[in-house]
Amino acid sequence: MKILLTAFLALLCTHASAENLIWEGEVNSNGTPSPFIELKLNQKYNIKVSGVINTNKWHQAGQNLGEDACFDFAEQLHPVANELIKSSLIDLDFCKDGLYHPDHVYESHPFVAKQSGVHFWVNDDDYTDNTGAFKVQVFEL
């Protein structure tokens, strides 16, 4: 009986913290916004952004800089914070820990939806020289 109860509690805890992927797509570096992703008001969500783009305008010490969701980086240089990807959600922060992630995967704090949806875009002054796309995943918690 004790083993059965332990197994049930483990299953319950796993189910309670499960993430349900509700949208996955790319946010192109050319500035085209993502589609509008519907959110349920007062429901809890989490968003993950991954990948690398290049805006082809930043060079440091003779190296082209790559950009991920939170940093400009190059092989021999210290990463510098940036904010290339934007969202229509106020206060959504993909760079919550302030640390550079060499795997280029960043995650927002879990948040409660206060609006019915969200969309994303890359923020740049000149999109003509940009390449690549970020992968964005929206999870309902």
N, C-alpha and C positions, 0 to 999 in steps of 0.2 A: 504494500500500500504506500509506503514512504517513497519508493522509487517512482511509482506512478504519479504521486503528487509532485515530486521534484520535476519530472518530465513535463507535466502539465504547466507548472509555473514557468519553466524555461520556455515552453512554446508560447505562453501568454506574453512574456516579456519580449520575445522576438517579434511577435505580431504587433505589439504596442508601439515598437520603434521602427516598424517597417516603412520604407519609402516606396511610393507609388509613382513611377515615371509617367508624367502627364504630357510632356512635350520634349522632343529632342530635335534639334536642327542646327543649321549653320547661320552665323551672322557674318556676312561678307564684309571685307575691308573696304569695299567700294562705297559704303555709306548707306546702302539699301537697308531699311529697317526690316526686322523679322516680322513674321505675321503676328497679329494680336493673339496672345495666349490667354484664354479665359481662366480666371481664378475664382474660387468660391469665397465670398466674403466671410471673414472670421475663421477661415481654415488656415492651418499652419503649412508653410512651404519652405523649401530650400532650393537654391539654384547653384549649379556647378558650371564653370566656364573653363574650357581647356583649349590648348592649341597655341600656335604662333602665327603672327602675320608680319608683314614688312611694309612700312610706309615709305621706304626707299629714300628718306630724306635725312635720316640721322646717321652720322658717322662720328666716331670718336677714336682717336689714336690710329687712324687709318683703317678702322674696321666698320663695316656696316652693322648697325644694331638691329637685332630682332626685337619684336615686341610681343609680350603675352598680355593677358588681361590686367596685370598689375605692374609689370616692369619692362623697361628697355634693358637689353642685355647683349653681351658679346662674350666670346670665349675667354679673352684675357682681361676683361674689365669688370669692375664691381657693378652689379645691377642698380639701376636708378628707377625709382617709383614713377609710374605713369597712371593714367586713367583713360585708356582708349575706348573701352566698351562702356556704354551708357545704357540705362534702362529708364522706363517711364515710372518706376517706383521710387518714391522719395526715400532717401536714406538706405538704399540697398548697397551693401559694401561687399564686394568679392574679395577684397584684400584684408579681411578681418584680422588676420594675425600680423600683418605688416612685414611678413617674411617672404623672400624670394623662394619660389618652389621650382627646382630644376626640372621637374616633370611637367611644369606649366599647367597644372590643375589647381584651380582656386574654387572656394566654396563660400557662399554667403552664410551669415548667421541664419538659423531658422527664424521665420517671421510670420506674423499673422496678416493675412490679406485684408487691407483696408480699402481696396478698390477692386473692380471686377476683372481686371486683366493687366497684362504687361506686354511690352515689346522692347526690343533691344536694337542698338545700332553702334557702329564704330564712329567715334568723334574725331575728325581730322579736318585740317584747313584745305587740303588738296588731295582729293581721292584718285586723281589720274595716275599716280605712280604706285598705288597700293596693290599688294598681292596677298592672297590667303584668306582664311576665314576662321573664326572662333567656333568651336562646338559648344552649344549651350544645352543644358538639361534642366528641366523644371520638375521638381519632385513634390508631391503632396505627402505630408508626413502624417 
